[in-house]
Amino acid sequence: MTAQHADNRRLYRHIADQLMRMIGSGDYPPGSRLPAERDLAAQLGVSRPSVREALIALEVEGAVEVRGGAGVFVLQQRSTPVDPLAPQPGPFDLIRARWIVESESAHLAATHATPEQLAGMKHALADMCASASPNEFTIEADQRFHLFIAEASANSALVMLTRQLWDARRGPLYMQFESHFTGKEIWRQAVGEHTEILDAIASRDGRAARAAMRRHMKNAELRFASSWRPGETP
């Protein structure tokens, strides 16, 4: 059976629903391990990143558990079914949208940023550097950093879009997804990428700022598409 016919904007949701039907039919009873994501991708005719998004959606909904080094296991289904996640873009779509919107904001910010906005970016980056790994405080600082860039673009529509994208980025699906692909080394890389963005904006180099933001978003996508944490084999 293939899920390729599904609406690509919510492909992960179609895959998640299909997996839930397989679980409900007894193909994968409680306590059983789901096939590896590469095998599910081949079986359903979809990409591994889409399967990964679907598995994380089911984890948020309490249908499965991702166990480091072991895989993804089916949980005992509750007597009262949990409502599926509200419709929202998958993490990969979200990152790709940010690549478009925020790279242009960075390009414009290099021209229009005020001293106050640059100071805001620097303060937000300093707060990001305050911890060796991400937490609620540093994620909030990360959001402030990107919103200061949007505001420095001098384009209110870009500010609106950036706020909407960050509302989704702080949503349960993205946050749960990120929890499987984060750590001290990844956070160190991300902070370094933010430093490059700020340096380009502060230098009034729009092309470099755009390129730095694009690298940051592409690296985020690659991190999410890479292997799970060392030793994990979902």
Order of alpha helices (4+ residues) and beta strands (2+ residues): alpha-alpha-alpha-beta-beta-alpha-alpha-alpha-alpha-alpha-alpha-alpha
